[in-house]
């Protein structure tokens, strides 16, 4: 199994209300991808970080193998969600992919 984790920092130009709405929509839309993309086992988005955090959102997803992760990354369904609900609002993205033991 392949774990795919993303941390995002939202753009500072967003107001607190805008950021909260962005996070809610991103969570709903990204979590809605489960069952739509072959090989995607699970996907959760955490949007309620503690004040000590220096990221605004965390995506934690699990794939059956590296091919499934590659297919997810290039999936038109995934990219439509990312283009509409994530990419326009984020200033920074960090990713860690690894094989679970």
C-alpha positions in Angstrom: 0.0 0.0 0.0 1.1 3.5 -0.8 0.5 6.4 1.5 0.2 9.9 -0.1 0.2 12.9 2.2 -0.1 16.5 1.3 0.3 19.6 3.4 -1.1 22.9 2.1 -0.6 26.5 3.2 -3.4 28.8 2.1 -2.7 32.2 0.5 -2.4 34.9 3.1 -4.7 37.1 1.0 -7.7 35.0 2.1 -9.8 36.4 5.0 -10.5 34.0 7.9 -14.0 33.5 6.5 -12.8 32.8 3.0 -10.1 30.4 4.3 -12.7 28.5 6.3 -15.0 28.2 3.3 -12.1 27.0 1.1 -11.1 24.4 3.6 -14.7 23.1 3.9 -15.2 22.8 0.2 -11.8 21.2 -0.5 -12.5 18.6 2.2 -15.9 17.8 0.8 -14.8 17.6 -2.8 -11.5 15.7 -2.2 -13.1 13.1 0.2 -15.8 12.7 -2.5 -13.2 11.1 -4.8 -13.2 7.9 -2.8 -15.0 5.3 -5.0 -14.5 7.3 -8.1 -10.8 6.5 -8.8 -9.6 2.9 -9.1 -7.0 2.0 -6.6 -7.8 4.9 -4.2 -8.5 3.0 -0.9 -9.1 6.0 1.4 -8.7 9.8 1.5 -9.3 12.2 4.4 -8.7 15.9 4.7 -7.9 17.5 8.0 -8.9 21.2 8.2 -8.9 21.8 12.0 -5.3 22.2 12.9 -4.1 23.5 16.3 -2.7 27.0 16.5 0.8 25.6 16.7 0.4 24.3 13.1 2.2 26.0 10.2 0.0 24.3 7.5 -3.7 24.8 6.9 -4.8 21.5 5.5 -3.6 17.9 5.4 -4.6 15.3 2.8 -4.0 11.7 3.9 -4.7 9.1 1.3 -4.0 5.4 0.7 -3.5 3.6 -2.6 -3.2 0.0 -3.5 0.1 0.6 -5.4 2.3 3.2 -7.1 0.4 2.7 -10.4 -2.9 3.7 -8.6 -1.2 6.8 -7.2 0.0 7.7 -10.7 -3.4 7.2 -12.1 -4.9 9.4 -9.3 -2.4 12.2 -10.0 -3.3 12.3 -13.7 -7.1 11.5 -13.3 -9.3 14.2 -14.9 -11.7 13.8 -12.0 -9.0 14.5 -9.4 -7.5 17.4 -11.4 -10.9 19.0 -11.9 -11.4 19.0 -8.1 -7.8 20.2 -7.4 -8.1 23.0 -10.1 -11.5 24.2 -8.7 -11.1 23.8 -5.0 -7.4 23.6 -4.0 -4.8 25.0 -6.4 -6.2 28.6 -6.8 -6.2 29.1 -3.0 -2.9 27.6 -1.9 0.5 29.2 -1.6 2.5 26.2 -0.7 2.3 22.4 -1.1 4.4 19.7 0.5 4.1 16.1 -0.4 5.3 12.8 1.1 4.6 9.5 -0.6 5.8 6.3 1.0 5.2 2.5 1.1 3.4 1.4 4.2 4.9 -1.6 5.9 
